[in-house]
Amino acid sequence: MLTIPNITFCIGMLSIIFTVYHYFKNPQIKGEKVDALFDQRMKFVQESNDRRFTEVHEEIKAVTATNQNHLHTVDKKMDALTKTVEQMGKDIVKLSTIIDERIPKKCDK
């Protein structure tokens, strides 16, 4: 039968069930929101780091190319300098020979 105490009891039971449901459901929803925000933040951090690493990699490539160009230039200049020094050595030998032929040597006798 539907009496006022029975109706009150049913309403009380429904409110207890609803309260228990919210007690367990609200932290779960909050946790899911926190997890979603954390996942979104981690994705952003990863994309940001990937972009930074790509930029650093490109800068390293540019510096390496510049260094290679400078090394190549230095090698060419060293080759030219070595050739010049070799030619100067040959010229000194020629001059020394000419001087020895033209200037008589003193004899100690």
For each residue, the residues with C-beta under 8 A, 3 or more apart:
1: 6
2: 6 7
3: 6 7
4: 7 8
5: 8 9
6: 1 2 3 9 10
7: 2 3 4 10 11
8: 4 5 11 12
9: 5 6 12 13
10: 6 7 13 14
11: 7 8 14 15
12: 8 9 15 16
13: 9 10 16 17
14: 10 11 17 18
15: 11 12 18 19
16: 12 13 19 20
17: 13 14 20 21
18: 14 15 21 22
19: 15 16 22 23
20: 16 17 23 24
21: 17 18 24 25
22: 18 19 25 26
23: 19 20 26 27
24: 20 21 27 28
25: 21 22 28 29
26: 22 23 29 30
27: 23 24 30 31
28: 24 25 31 32
29: 25 26 32 33
30: 26 27 33 34
31: 27 28 34 35
32: 28 29 35 36
33: 29 30 36 37
34: 30 31 37 38
35: 31 32 38 39
36: 32 33 39 40
37: 33 34 40 41
38: 34 35 41 42
39: 35 36 42 43
40: 36 37 43 44
41: 37 38 44 45
42: 38 39 45 46
43: 39 40 46 47
44: 40 41 47 48
45: 41 42 48 49
46: 42 43 49 50
47: 43 44 50 51
48: 44 45 51 52
49: 45 46 52 53
50: 46 47 53 54
51: 47 48 54 55
52: 48 49 55 56
53: 49 50 56 57
54: 50 51 57 58
55: 51 52 58 59
56: 52 53 59 60
57: 53 54 60 61
58: 54 55 61 62
59: 55 56 62 63
60: 56 57 63 64
61: 57 58 64 65
62: 58 59 65 66
63: 59 60 66 67
64: 60 61 67 68
65: 61 62 68 69
66: 62 63 69 70
67: 63 64 70 71
68: 64 65 71 72
69: 65 66 72 73
70: 66 67 73 74
71: 67 68 74 75
72: 68 69 75 76
73: 69 70 76 77
74: 70 71 77 78
75: 71 72 78 79
76: 72 73 79 80
77: 73 74 80 81
78: 74 75 81 82
79: 75 76 82 83
80: 76 77 83 84
81: 77 78 84 85
82: 78 79 85 86
83: 79 80 86 87
84: 80 81 87 88
85: 81 82 88 89
86: 82 83 89 90
87: 83 84 90 91
88: 84 85 91 92
89: 85 86 92 93
90: 86 87 93 94
91: 87 88 94 95
92: 88 89 95 96
93: 89 90 96 97
94: 90 91 97 98
95: 91 92 98 99
96: 92 93 99 100
97: 93 94 100 101
98: 94 95 101 102
99: 95 96 102 103
100: 96 97 103 105
101: 97 98
102: 98 99
103: 99 100
104:
105: 100
106:
107:
108:
109:
